[in-house]
């Protein structure tokens, strides 16, 4: 797309999206390194101490940590894809609406995942629901509503792109 015909606002959106895309890629690599950094030492410790591993709680906590970081990595990847669409200049494209809906679903469940994994782990280990008692519910509910808002915004973007396509066909 020729940048000389673009409005200053659209150029600004592309530049900021480019910066955020680079940031997302950096954080995605950092998240992958953390997952590897958590997983390899636990594997080596379990190999050194026999088949039992370094302890049930340590292994379970490590698994929860790896799953949580992998889930955050998936969210960063979705943000990277959305920013890539915006960098290409396709603001009201159906693809940007789809990525926005996916990010909304991810945010709606992102705060719920570590809480539910911890609750399942506490139930398996102690037979008690300590995570329900200890978890603050406001961030989980807030994340759900932010996710629902982003899903609705994605629907609006998809509808807007369909209206734009229809308008281009009208004389």
LINNORTA-V36895 format. One record per residue. N is the residue number from 1. RES is the residue in three letters. OMEGA is omega in radians with two decimals (999 if undefined). Layout:
n,res,omega
N,RES,OMEGA
N,RES,OMEGA
This chain:
n,res,omega
1,UNK,-3.12
2,UNK,-3.08
3,UNK,-3.14
4,UNK,-3.13
5,UNK,-3.11
6,UNK,3.08
7,UNK,3.11
8,UNK,3.12
9,UNK,-3.13
10,UNK,3.08
11,UNK,3.11
12,UNK,3.10
13,UNK,3.13
14,UNK,-3.13
15,UNK,3.13
16,UNK,3.09
17,UNK,3.10
18,UNK,3.12
19,UNK,-3.14
20,UNK,3.09
21,UNK,3.09
22,UNK,3.11
23,UNK,3.11
24,UNK,3.14
25,UNK,3.09
26,UNK,-3.14
27,UNK,3.10
28,UNK,3.08
29,UNK,3.11
30,UNK,3.11
31,UNK,3.10
32,UNK,3.11
33,UNK,3.09
34,UNK,3.12
35,UNK,3.10
36,UNK,3.14
37,UNK,3.08
38,UNK,-3.02
39,UNK,-3.06
40,UNK,3.12
41,UNK,3.13
42,UNK,3.09
43,UNK,3.13
44,UNK,3.10
45,UNK,-3.14
46,UNK,3.09
47,UNK,-3.12
48,UNK,-3.04
49,UNK,3.11
50,UNK,-3.04
51,UNK,-3.11
52,UNK,-3.09
53,UNK,-3.07
54,UNK,-3.13
55,UNK,-3.06
56,UNK,-3.07
57,UNK,3.14
58,UNK,3.13
59,UNK,3.13
60,UNK,3.09
61,UNK,3.10
62,UNK,3.12
63,UNK,3.10
64,UNK,3.12
65,UNK,3.14
66,UNK,3.13
67,UNK,3.14
68,UNK,3.13
69,UNK,3.09
70,UNK,3.11
71,UNK,3.07
72,UNK,3.07
73,UNK,3.09
74,UNK,3.10
75,UNK,3.09
76,UNK,3.11
77,UNK,3.11
78,UNK,3.07
79,UNK,3.10
80,UNK,3.13
81,UNK,3.12
82,UNK,3.13
83,UNK,3.08
84,UNK,3.09
85,UNK,-3.13
86,UNK,3.11
87,UNK,-3.14
88,UNK,3.07
89,UNK,-3.13
90,UNK,-3.07
91,UNK,-3.08
92,UNK,3.13
93,UNK,3.09
94,UNK,3.14
95,UNK,3.11
96,UNK,3.06
97,UNK,3.12
98,UNK,3.13
99,UNK,3.11
100,UNK,3.09
101,UNK,3.12
102,UNK,3.11
103,UNK,3.08
104,UNK,3.09
105,UNK,-3.14
106,UNK,3.13
107,UNK,3.13
108,UNK,-3.12
109,UNK,-3.03
110,UNK,-3.14
111,UNK,3.14
112,UNK,-3.06
113,UNK,-3.13
114,UNK,3.13
115,UNK,-3.12
116,UNK,3.07
117,UNK,3.12
118,UNK,3.11
119,UNK,3.12
120,UNK,3.13
121,UNK,3.10
122,UNK,3.11
123,UNK,-3.14
124,UNK,-3.04
125,UNK,-3.01
126,UNK,-3.07
127,UNK,-3.11
128,UNK,3.13
129,UNK,3.13
130,UNK,-3.11
131,UNK,3.13
132,UNK,-3.12
133,UNK,-3.03
134,UNK,-3.03
135,UNK,3.03
136,UNK,-3.05
137,UNK,-3.08
138,UNK,3.11
139,UNK,3.14
140,UNK,3.12
141,UNK,3.11
142,UNK,3.09
143,UNK,3.10
144,UNK,-3.12
145,UNK,3.07
146,UNK,3.09
147,UNK,3.11
148,UNK,3.10
149,UNK,3.14
150,UNK,3.06
151,UNK,3.11
152,UNK,3.10
153,UNK,3.05
154,UNK,3.07
155,UNK,3.13
156,UNK,3.11
157,UNK,3.10
158,UNK,3.11
159,UNK,3.11
160,UNK,3.12
161,UNK,3.07
162,UNK,3.09
163,UNK,3.11
164,UNK,3.10
165,UNK,3.09
166,UNK,-3.13
167,UNK,3.11
168,UNK,3.13
169,UNK,-3.13
170,UNK,-3.11
171,UNK,999
